Amino acid sequence: MDWTDLTITVSIKDLDEASAIAQMVSGSGIYIEDYSDLEQGTLEIAHIDLIDEDLIKKDRDKAIIHLYLPPDYSPAEPITFIGNRLESCGIEFEIATGGVKEENWSTAWKNYYHPIELSDKLAICPSWEQFAPKPTQKVIRLDPGMAFGTGTHETTRLCLKLLEANMSEGMSMLDVGCGSGILAICAKLLGSGRTMGVDIDPVAVRTANENAELNGCDIEFYCGDLATGIKEQFDVICANIVADAILRLAKDLPHLMHDNSVCVVSGIIDTRKEEVEEGLRAAGLEPFTVELQNGWAAIACKKAV
């Protein structure tokens, strides 16, 4: 099977930021087509008349970022992860994969999702599949649509592992950057009390509400920027976002926590783990558990004593 060529087209002015976001989900690096300095670069090595005619026609105001994904790696989550982050940064973009535009994934992405056993307590099953759980397992029925968070990506799985380890019956829970709503729904099925989720993407909020209804869960999802406007405290907080957003969120986390609260942050590429830990400590939090998997990190922390 061929690898998938996932392309993101952005304006030259947004290339650095978009490349950094794309790099977060690329395990094998990225390749960038940037023709903004085509003439100058060619003059340094050859005569301008020797430029290939096809290169002359290239758009000098835009760049194309390529990610190459292995045959067994679902392109659906990178597409939605990158798309959500670019939108939150106000970056205009186009995403394509193997010649298939993002909008054509409205049904094709279903081919990549199958039941997943997360633990002895939890399993995830797409709404269109059949699955026989173990007697001890509760099943999350999920229709992810184009919202990030299905349990297949390491960031989600690491966050779920720490959530399960720290969630007890009746605890309140806040999911910052809720995506498909998977973390909040898992918390509810594990016995959480009041459960809330927030995401900057209205499509994610709509999808999360639909998934909560699909699982018979009473969860409050709303559209907002991180924890802006939230005044109450929660027993457990999850934020499966990216390192920069976690660092921006960190200053607000202590106000959302009481002395025994636990906050789980994920979506951290492992090379930035120490930076995030330092940012959490600077905000008055103390990391006590770190989980690592395939170049990604998740951190559980409490208020510093």
Residue frames relative to the residue before (quaternion, step in Angstrom):
aa qw qx qy qz dx dy dz
M 1.0000 0.0000 0.0000 0.0000 0.00 0.00 0.00
D 0.4755 -0.6771 0.4851 0.2829 3.56 -1.08 0.70
W 0.5144 -0.5873 0.5186 0.3486 3.53 -1.26 0.44
T 0.4429 -0.6742 0.5200 0.2809 3.58 -1.23 0.45
D 0.2277 -0.7425 0.6161 0.1310 3.56 -0.93 0.97
L 0.0875 -0.7961 0.5988 -0.0006 3.56 -0.33 1.31
T 0.0742 -0.8272 0.5569 0.0025 3.61 -0.60 1.14
I 0.1119 -0.7595 0.6390 0.0488 3.54 -1.12 0.82
T 0.1411 -0.7974 0.5845 0.0516 3.58 -0.63 1.14
V 0.0572 0.7996 -0.5905 0.0930 3.56 -0.74 1.11
S 0.6172 -0.5116 0.4348 0.4102 3.53 -1.32 0.17
I 0.6203 -0.5583 0.3990 0.3798 3.58 -1.13 0.66
K 0.6532 0.5383 -0.3273 0.4201 3.60 0.95 -0.80
D 0.7199 0.4169 -0.2389 0.5009 3.59 1.19 -0.51
L 0.3885 0.7816 -0.4426 0.2059 3.58 1.29 -0.09
D 0.6686 0.5163 -0.3237 0.4262 3.61 0.81 -0.93
E 0.6924 0.4680 -0.2823 0.4710 3.57 0.87 -0.95
A 0.6559 0.5070 -0.3098 0.4656 3.58 0.96 -0.85
S 0.6346 0.5302 -0.3300 0.4553 3.60 1.01 -0.77
A 0.6389 0.5252 -0.3246 0.4590 3.58 1.00 -0.81
I 0.6497 0.5035 -0.3117 0.4766 3.58 1.01 -0.81
A 0.6601 0.5081 -0.3084 0.4592 3.60 0.92 -0.90
Q 0.6327 0.5580 -0.3273 0.4257 3.57 1.02 -0.81
M 0.5792 0.6162 -0.3680 0.3865 3.59 1.17 -0.58
V 0.7756 0.3135 -0.1806 0.5172 3.60 1.08 -0.58
S 0.6003 0.5589 -0.3592 0.4452 3.57 1.27 0.11
G 0.2378 -0.7909 0.5492 0.1281 3.55 -0.63 1.11
S 0.7645 0.3517 -0.1826 0.5085 3.57 1.21 -0.35
G 0.6621 -0.5194 0.3065 0.4448 3.57 1.17 0.50
I 0.3392 -0.7247 0.5635 0.2055 3.54 -1.33 0.13
Y 0.2469 -0.7292 0.6175 0.1613 3.55 -1.32 0.42
I 0.1587 -0.8177 0.5521 0.0359 3.57 -0.80 1.06
E 0.2049 -0.7249 0.6455 0.1257 3.54 -1.03 0.91
D 0.1230 0.7780 -0.5982 0.1479 3.56 -0.50 1.24
Y 0.0573 -0.8342 0.5481 -0.0211 3.58 -0.38 1.27
S 0.3197 0.7991 -0.4690 0.1983 3.57 1.26 0.27
D 0.7759 0.2561 -0.1593 0.5540 3.60 1.11 -0.62
L 0.1278 0.8543 -0.4954 0.0915 3.56 1.15 0.67
E 0.7036 0.4701 -0.2871 0.4488 3.57 0.73 -1.04
Q 0.6697 0.5021 -0.3111 0.4500 3.59 0.87 -0.93
G 0.6652 0.5095 -0.3052 0.4524 3.55 0.94 -0.88
T 0.6676 0.4965 -0.3039 0.4641 3.56 0.98 -0.79
L 0.6164 0.5579 -0.3438 0.4365 3.60 1.02 -0.76
E 0.6485 0.5355 -0.3198 0.4364 3.57 1.13 -0.62
I 0.7867 0.2936 -0.1605 0.5188 3.59 1.18 -0.43
A 0.8134 0.0377 0.0109 0.5804 3.62 1.14 -0.44
H 0.6319 -0.5130 0.4076 0.4141 3.54 -1.30 0.01
I 0.6056 -0.6052 0.3825 0.3475 3.58 -1.02 0.84
D 0.6332 0.5586 -0.3373 0.4163 3.59 1.07 -0.66
L 0.6346 0.5582 -0.3281 0.4219 3.58 1.23 -0.34
I 0.4488 0.6784 -0.4700 0.3428 3.62 1.23 0.00
D 0.5138 -0.6453 0.4764 0.3041 3.54 -0.95 0.92
E 0.5757 -0.6284 0.4041 0.3321 3.57 -0.99 0.90
D 0.6350 0.5343 -0.3362 0.4453 3.60 1.03 -0.72
L 0.6359 0.5178 -0.3322 0.4659 3.57 1.09 -0.68
I 0.5974 0.5747 -0.3592 0.4288 3.57 1.04 -0.74
K 0.6998 0.4862 -0.2634 0.4523 3.58 1.05 -0.78
K 0.4820 0.6852 -0.4378 0.3264 3.61 1.23 -0.20
D 0.5069 -0.6415 0.4928 0.2979 3.56 -1.15 0.76
R 0.2849 -0.7926 0.5180 0.1495 3.60 -0.56 1.19
D 0.6546 0.5345 -0.3078 0.4372 3.60 1.23 -0.31
K 0.7447 0.3388 -0.1982 0.5398 3.57 1.26 -0.19
A 0.2021 -0.7502 0.6164 0.1280 3.52 -1.29 0.49
I 0.2564 -0.7501 0.5904 0.1515 3.56 -1.22 0.54
I 0.1879 -0.7702 0.6046 0.0776 3.55 -0.79 1.10
H 0.1527 -0.7927 0.5868 0.0627 3.58 -0.81 1.04
L 0.0573 -0.7355 0.6734 0.0472 3.53 -1.11 0.85
Y 0.1936 -0.7843 0.5797 0.1061 3.57 -0.88 0.90
L 0.1296 -0.8261 0.5484 0.0047 3.56 -0.49 1.29
P 0.5267 -0.6460 0.4488 0.3223 3.62 -0.94 0.86
P 0.6755 -0.5308 0.3275 0.3932 3.60 -1.16 0.52
D 0.7398 0.4059 -0.2339 0.4830 3.59 1.03 -0.73
Y 0.5754 0.5795 -0.3774 0.4366 3.61 1.26 0.22
S 0.4023 -0.7387 0.4894 0.2300 3.57 -0.65 1.11
P 0.3492 -0.7449 0.5254 0.2172 3.63 -0.74 0.98
A 0.5192 0.6935 -0.4090 0.2868 3.60 1.16 -0.48
E 0.7058 0.4607 -0.2901 0.4533 3.60 0.84 -0.89
P 0.6284 0.5046 -0.3608 0.4694 3.66 0.92 -0.68
I 0.6177 0.5523 -0.3468 0.4395 3.59 1.00 -0.80
T 0.7389 0.4173 -0.2462 0.4683 3.57 0.74 -1.02
F 0.6094 0.5518 -0.3514 0.4479 3.59 1.06 -0.74
I 0.6995 0.4571 -0.2697 0.4786 3.57 0.79 -1.07
G 0.6503 0.5339 -0.3197 0.4358 3.59 0.91 -0.89
N 0.6678 0.4979 -0.3060 0.4610 3.59 0.90 -0.92
R 0.6848 0.4842 -0.2974 0.4563 3.59 0.92 -0.88
L 0.6353 0.5136 -0.3348 0.4696 3.61 0.99 -0.73
E 0.6443 0.5148 -0.3202 0.4662 3.59 0.99 -0.82
S 0.6662 0.5061 -0.3115 0.4505 3.59 0.95 -0.85
C 0.6823 0.4475 -0.2757 0.5081 3.59 1.24 -0.48
G 0.4912 -0.6864 0.4161 0.3382 3.59 1.27 0.04
I 0.4574 0.6833 -0.4437 0.3563 3.58 1.18 0.55
E 0.3331 -0.7231 0.5701 0.2027 3.57 -0.84 1.00
F 0.0657 0.8171 -0.5625 0.1080 3.57 -0.92 0.89
E 0.1823 -0.7151 0.6535 0.1685 3.50 -1.43 0.18
I 0.1327 -0.7870 0.5991 0.0644 3.58 -0.94 0.89
A 0.0492 0.7752 -0.6287 0.0376 3.55 -1.03 0.83
T 0.0784 -0.7854 0.6108 0.0623 3.56 -1.21 0.41
G 0.8446 -0.0624 -0.0030 0.5317 3.55 -0.66 1.12
G 0.7018 -0.4570 0.2556 0.4829 3.58 1.13 0.68
V 0.6093 0.5309 -0.3559 0.4693 3.60 1.30 0.01
K 0.3726 -0.7435 0.5124 0.2140 3.59 -0.62 1.11
E 0.6785 -0.5191 0.3377 0.3952 3.56 -1.17 0.61
E 0.6654 0.5241 -0.3265 0.4195 3.59 0.89 -0.87
N 0.6271 0.5452 -0.3404 0.4401 3.60 1.17 -0.46
W 0.5538 0.6002 -0.3949 0.4209 3.57 1.29 -0.03
S 0.3720 0.7651 -0.4683 0.2385 3.59 1.26 -0.01
T 0.7813 0.1751 -0.1353 0.5836 3.60 1.21 -0.43
A 0.6089 0.6071 -0.3620 0.3599 3.62 1.02 -0.75
W 0.6197 0.5779 -0.3600 0.3905 3.62 1.02 -0.70
K 0.5279 0.6518 -0.4125 0.3553 3.60 1.17 -0.39
N 0.5851 0.6058 -0.3655 0.3964 3.58 1.16 -0.56
Y 0.6973 0.4998 -0.2669 0.4391 3.58 1.17 -0.49
Y 0.7007 0.4700 -0.2631 0.4679 3.61 1.21 -0.22
H 0.0390 0.7732 -0.6268 0.0887 3.52 -0.91 1.08
P 0.6836 -0.4772 0.3258 0.4458 3.63 -1.17 0.29
I 0.1132 -0.7851 0.6085 0.0223 3.55 -1.05 0.87
E 0.2395 -0.7455 0.6044 0.1470 3.58 -0.88 0.96
L 0.2379 -0.8039 0.5339 0.1098 3.56 -0.43 1.24
S 0.7685 -0.1319 0.1437 0.6093 3.57 1.04 -0.84
D 0.6968 -0.4305 0.3434 0.4596 3.57 -1.29 -0.21
K 0.6958 0.4695 -0.2649 0.4746 3.58 1.25 -0.37
L 0.8217 0.2113 -0.0564 0.5262 3.57 1.04 -0.76
A 0.0344 0.7465 -0.6645 0.0056 3.52 -1.22 0.68
I 0.2586 -0.7510 0.5897 0.1463 3.55 -1.18 0.63
C 0.0004 -0.8023 0.5964 -0.0250 3.55 -0.88 0.92
P 0.4695 -0.6553 0.5057 0.3073 3.62 -0.83 0.92
S 0.6044 -0.6132 0.3752 0.3433 3.55 -1.03 0.78
W 0.7122 0.4554 -0.2566 0.4686 3.60 1.15 -0.55
E 0.6486 0.5141 -0.3183 0.4623 3.64 1.29 -0.02
Q 0.3859 -0.6788 0.5689 0.2582 3.56 -1.33 0.32
F 0.0515 0.8045 -0.5873 0.0721 3.60 -1.01 0.78
A 0.2146 -0.7627 0.5988 0.1170 3.57 -0.97 0.91
P 0.2201 -0.8168 0.5183 0.1257 3.63 -0.22 1.20
K 0.5808 -0.5184 0.4777 0.4070 3.55 -1.35 0.18
P 0.6593 -0.5230 0.3537 0.4083 3.61 -1.16 0.45
T 0.7089 0.4646 -0.2590 0.4632 3.59 1.11 -0.67
Q 0.6398 0.5786 -0.3113 0.3987 3.59 1.25 -0.32
K 0.2200 -0.7025 0.6583 0.1571 3.48 -1.25 0.70
V 0.2938 -0.7903 0.5233 0.1233 3.56 -0.89 0.98
I 0.2422 -0.7312 0.6225 0.1385 3.55 -0.92 0.99
R 0.2129 -0.7497 0.6150 0.1199 3.57 -0.70 1.09
L 0.0220 -0.8426 0.5346 -0.0617 3.55 -0.56 1.15
D 0.0517 -0.7362 0.6740 0.0324 3.51 -1.10 0.86
P 0.1946 -0.8637 0.4488 0.1215 3.59 0.33 1.26
G 0.2218 -0.7678 0.5692 0.1932 3.59 1.06 -0.57
M 0.7144 -0.3957 0.3086 0.4877 3.58 -0.85 -0.93
A 0.4789 0.6528 -0.4483 0.3789 3.60 1.16 0.57
F 0.5022 -0.6745 0.4605 0.2843 3.55 -0.99 0.88
G 0.6956 0.4775 -0.3568 0.4011 3.56 -1.08 0.76
T 0.2670 0.7754 -0.5311 0.2130 3.57 0.02 1.27
G 0.5845 -0.5826 0.3784 0.4191 3.57 1.25 -0.12
T 0.5978 0.5726 -0.3753 0.4170 3.61 1.20 -0.15
H 0.6833 0.4755 -0.2922 0.4707 3.59 1.08 -0.58
E 0.6120 -0.5980 0.3792 0.3521 3.57 -1.04 0.83
T 0.6327 0.5554 -0.3496 0.4111 3.59 0.95 -0.83
T 0.6734 0.4800 -0.2918 0.4806 3.58 0.99 -0.82
R 0.6682 0.5106 -0.3050 0.4469 3.59 0.89 -0.89
L 0.6463 0.5102 -0.3214 0.4677 3.60 0.98 -0.81
C 0.6547 0.5103 -0.3081 0.4648 3.56 0.96 -0.88
L 0.6498 0.5152 -0.3139 0.4623 3.59 0.97 -0.83
K 0.6239 0.5461 -0.3388 0.4447 3.59 1.02 -0.77
L 0.7030 0.4421 -0.2652 0.4899 3.58 0.91 -0.90
L 0.5922 0.5536 -0.3650 0.4578 3.58 1.11 -0.62
E 0.6721 0.5000 -0.2984 0.4575 3.57 0.84 -0.96
A 0.6659 0.5183 -0.3022 0.4434 3.60 1.01 -0.81
N 0.7892 0.3395 -0.1552 0.4877 3.59 1.11 -0.62
M 0.5986 0.5746 -0.3564 0.4296 3.61 1.28 -0.01
S 0.0400 -0.7816 0.6225 0.0019 3.55 -0.95 0.97
E 0.7104 -0.4638 0.3310 0.4132 3.54 -1.30 0.44
G 0.8453 0.2287 -0.1723 0.4511 3.54 -0.99 0.93
M 0.4927 0.6661 -0.4372 0.3500 3.62 1.23 -0.13
S 0.4068 -0.6698 0.5574 0.2743 3.56 -1.15 0.62
M 0.1093 -0.8165 0.5669 0.0058 3.57 -1.10 0.73
L 0.1117 -0.7638 0.6342 0.0447 3.56 -1.11 0.85
D 0.1379 -0.7756 0.6138 0.0519 3.56 -0.89 1.03
V 0.1409 -0.8027 0.5782 0.0384 3.58 -0.44 1.28
G 0.7773 0.1280 -0.1562 0.5959 3.57 -0.51 1.22
C 0.0472 0.8970 -0.4386 0.0281 3.53 1.00 0.98
G 0.2425 -0.7937 0.5319 0.1681 3.63 1.10 -0.45
S 0.8378 -0.1054 0.1103 0.5242 3.57 -0.75 -1.07
G 0.5328 -0.6334 0.4002 0.3933 3.59 1.28 -0.25
I 0.3624 0.7904 -0.4497 0.2041 3.58 1.30 0.00
L 0.6795 0.4927 -0.3131 0.4444 3.62 0.88 -0.85
A 0.6625 0.4977 -0.3042 0.4699 3.56 0.94 -0.88
I 0.6501 0.5040 -0.3185 0.4711 3.60 0.99 -0.78
C 0.6268 0.5197 -0.3345 0.4746 3.60 0.99 -0.78
A 0.6383 0.5242 -0.3282 0.4583 3.58 0.94 -0.87
K 0.6603 0.5087 -0.3098 0.4575 3.57 0.92 -0.89
L 0.6849 0.4717 -0.2906 0.4733 3.59 0.94 -0.83
L 0.6387 0.4903 -0.3186 0.5002 3.59 1.25 -0.37
G 0.6592 -0.5615 0.2916 0.4064 3.58 1.28 0.06
S 0.3338 0.7581 -0.5100 0.2319 3.61 1.16 0.30
G 0.4682 -0.6401 0.5300 0.3003 3.54 -1.28 0.47
R 0.8199 -0.0143 0.0385 0.5710 3.57 -0.63 -1.09
T 0.0295 -0.8103 0.5833 -0.0482 3.56 -0.77 1.09
M 0.0382 -0.8034 0.5935 -0.0291 3.56 -0.87 1.05
G 0.0665 -0.7798 0.6202 0.0531 3.55 -1.25 0.50
V 0.0751 -0.7922 0.6052 0.0221 3.54 -1.10 0.73
D 0.0552 0.7813 -0.6201 0.0447 3.57 -1.06 0.75
I 0.5118 -0.6609 0.4622 0.2960 3.56 -1.10 0.72
D 0.6760 0.4885 -0.2683 0.4821 3.58 1.26 -0.49
P 0.3868 -0.7449 0.4896 0.2363 3.64 -0.54 1.09
V 0.5873 0.5598 -0.3744 0.4489 3.61 1.14 -0.54
A 0.6411 0.5177 -0.3154 0.4706 3.58 1.01 -0.83
V 0.6495 0.5200 -0.3195 0.4535 3.58 0.93 -0.87
R 0.6507 0.5039 -0.3167 0.4716 3.58 0.96 -0.84
T 0.6597 0.5043 -0.3037 0.4671 3.58 0.94 -0.92
A 0.6457 0.5263 -0.3200 0.4514 3.59 0.97 -0.87
N 0.6439 0.5111 -0.3205 0.4706 3.59 0.97 -0.80
E 0.6527 0.5108 -0.3132 0.4636 3.58 0.97 -0.83
N 0.6683 0.4924 -0.2990 0.4707 3.58 0.99 -0.82
A 0.6144 0.5364 -0.3449 0.4645 3.59 1.06 -0.71
E 0.6547 0.5003 -0.3030 0.4788 3.56 0.98 -0.86
L 0.6201 0.5590 -0.3274 0.4425 3.58 1.04 -0.83
N 0.7538 0.3626 -0.1859 0.5156 3.58 1.11 -0.75
G 0.4833 -0.6973 0.4190 0.3235 3.57 1.26 0.18
C 0.4587 0.6981 -0.4253 0.3482 3.57 1.14 0.66
D 0.3186 -0.7312 0.5773 0.1747 3.55 -0.97 0.91
I 0.2065 0.7764 -0.5542 0.2177 3.58 -0.06 1.33
E 0.3213 -0.7341 0.5683 0.1868 3.56 -1.04 0.82
F 0.0008 0.7850 -0.6188 0.0292 3.58 -0.60 1.15
Y 0.0996 0.7960 -0.5944 0.0561 3.57 -0.97 0.78
C 0.5343 -0.6394 0.4676 0.2951 3.53 -1.29 0.45
G 0.2979 0.7466 -0.5517 0.2222 3.57 -0.81 1.00
D 0.5149 -0.6354 0.4882 0.3047 3.56 -1.31 0.30
L 0.8097 -0.1829 0.0571 0.5546 3.57 -0.32 1.33
A 0.7751 -0.3350 0.2391 0.4794 3.62 -0.84 -0.91
T 0.2687 0.7916 -0.5099 0.2030 3.59 1.21 0.36
G 0.8241 0.2345 -0.1891 0.4797 3.56 -0.84 1.01
I 0.5850 0.5607 -0.3839 0.4427 3.62 1.22 -0.18
K 0.1706 -0.8340 0.5229 0.0422 3.57 -0.66 1.13
E 0.6780 0.5254 -0.3017 0.4161 3.60 1.07 -0.68
Q 0.4546 -0.6701 0.5177 0.2762 3.55 -1.34 0.16
F 0.2010 -0.7840 0.5821 0.0780 3.56 -1.18 0.68
D 0.5414 -0.6205 0.4616 0.3298 3.56 -1.21 0.57
V 0.7898 0.0734 -0.0125 0.6088 3.56 1.05 -0.84
I 0.0639 -0.7701 0.6344 0.0206 3.56 -0.99 0.93
C 0.0789 -0.7762 0.6237 0.0467 3.58 -0.99 0.87
A 0.0082 0.7764 -0.6300 0.0151 3.56 -1.06 0.79
N 0.0051 -0.7915 0.6090 -0.0513 3.57 -0.14 1.31
I 0.2675 0.7657 -0.5235 0.2610 3.55 0.33 1.30
V 0.5984 -0.5247 0.3967 0.4575 3.65 -0.73 -0.91
A 0.7272 -0.4741 0.2736 0.4142 3.56 -1.24 0.48
D 0.6778 0.4982 -0.3135 0.4405 3.61 0.81 -0.93
A 0.6635 0.4920 -0.3054 0.4737 3.57 0.99 -0.82
I 0.6170 0.5330 -0.3458 0.4643 3.60 1.05 -0.70
L 0.6581 0.5017 -0.3097 0.4682 3.58 0.94 -0.85
R 0.6501 0.4956 -0.3158 0.4818 3.58 1.08 -0.67
L 0.6736 0.5019 -0.2789 0.4654 3.56 1.09 -0.76
A 0.5383 0.7003 -0.3858 0.2665 3.57 1.08 -0.82
K 0.6631 0.5343 -0.3220 0.4137 3.61 0.88 -0.89
D 0.6943 0.4715 -0.2684 0.4728 3.60 1.16 -0.58
L 0.5359 0.6816 -0.3937 0.3053 3.58 1.16 -0.50
P 0.6552 0.5191 -0.3569 0.4170 3.67 0.79 -0.80
H 0.6368 0.5304 -0.3325 0.4501 3.61 1.08 -0.64
L 0.6825 0.4720 -0.2750 0.4855 3.58 1.22 -0.46
M 0.7046 0.4515 -0.2273 0.4980 3.57 1.32 -0.17
H 0.2775 -0.6944 0.6264 0.2201 3.54 -1.24 0.55
D 0.7737 -0.4007 0.2162 0.4406 3.60 -1.26 0.06
N 0.7596 0.3600 -0.2041 0.5018 3.61 1.10 -0.58
S 0.4146 0.7220 -0.4651 0.3007 3.60 1.23 0.16
V 0.2139 -0.7397 0.6235 0.1355 3.53 -1.30 0.50
C 0.1112 -0.7748 0.6192 0.0619 3.56 -1.00 0.87
V 0.1378 -0.7801 0.6082 0.0502 3.56 -0.88 1.02
V 0.0413 -0.7921 0.6089 -0.0001 3.58 -0.75 1.07
S 0.0036 0.7971 -0.6009 0.0587 3.55 -0.98 0.91
G 0.5856 0.5502 -0.4432 0.3974 3.55 -1.35 0.11
I 0.5023 0.6672 -0.3913 0.3866 3.57 1.32 0.37
I 0.3396 -0.7069 0.5762 0.2302 3.58 -0.68 1.00
D 0.5828 -0.6720 0.3178 0.3284 3.58 -0.76 1.06
T 0.6069 0.5652 -0.3609 0.4266 3.61 1.12 -0.51
R 0.7111 0.4043 -0.2581 0.5140 3.61 1.24 -0.26
K 0.3314 0.7784 -0.4802 0.2319 3.59 1.28 0.13
E 0.6960 0.4721 -0.2879 0.4580 3.59 0.78 -1.00
E 0.6180 0.5439 -0.3403 0.4543 3.59 1.05 -0.74
V 0.6691 0.4810 -0.2998 0.4806 3.58 0.95 -0.86
E 0.6267 0.5327 -0.3386 0.4570 3.59 0.96 -0.80
E 0.6507 0.5055 -0.3126 0.4725 3.59 0.96 -0.84
G 0.6497 0.5193 -0.3105 0.4603 3.58 1.01 -0.82
L 0.6389 0.5126 -0.3191 0.4767 3.58 1.04 -0.77
R 0.6591 0.5013 -0.3096 0.4674 3.60 0.94 -0.85
A 0.6404 0.5273 -0.3240 0.4548 3.58 1.01 -0.80
A 0.6818 0.4735 -0.2749 0.4851 3.58 1.17 -0.58
G 0.6141 -0.5788 0.3447 0.4112 3.60 1.27 -0.04
L 0.5891 0.5567 -0.3712 0.4530 3.58 1.22 0.46
E 0.2245 -0.7813 0.5691 0.1236 3.57 -1.14 0.59
P 0.3462 -0.7364 0.5422 0.2096 3.63 -0.55 1.13
F 0.0742 -0.8164 0.5714 0.0383 3.62 -0.96 0.82
T 0.7764 0.1251 -0.1157 0.6067 3.61 1.25 -0.21
V 0.0590 -0.7713 0.6334 0.0207 3.55 -1.05 0.88
E 0.1065 -0.7734 0.6231 0.0475 3.57 -0.91 0.96
L 0.1164 -0.7991 0.5893 0.0262 3.57 -0.96 0.95
Q 0.1466 0.7771 -0.6054 0.0903 3.57 -1.09 0.74
N 0.8726 -0.0943 0.0431 0.4773 3.56 -0.87 1.07
G 0.7697 -0.3852 0.1954 0.4701 3.57 0.85 0.97
W 0.6655 0.4576 -0.3026 0.5060 3.59 1.28 0.18
A 0.1803 -0.7862 0.5852 0.0835 3.56 -1.19 0.60
A 0.0757 -0.7384 0.6665 0.0687 3.52 -1.30 0.58
I 0.1614 -0.8051 0.5700 0.0275 3.55 -0.98 0.91
A 0.1656 -0.7441 0.6378 0.1096 3.56 -1.02 0.87
C 0.0127 0.8174 -0.5737 0.0508 3.57 -0.86 0.94
K 0.2240 -0.7364 0.6218 0.1445 3.53 -1.37 0.38
K 0.6447 -0.4652 0.4022 0.4541 3.55 -1.28 0.03
A 0.4672 -0.6645 0.5028 0.2956 3.57 -0.98 0.82
V 0.4497 -0.6917 0.5000 0.2633 3.56 -1.03 0.82
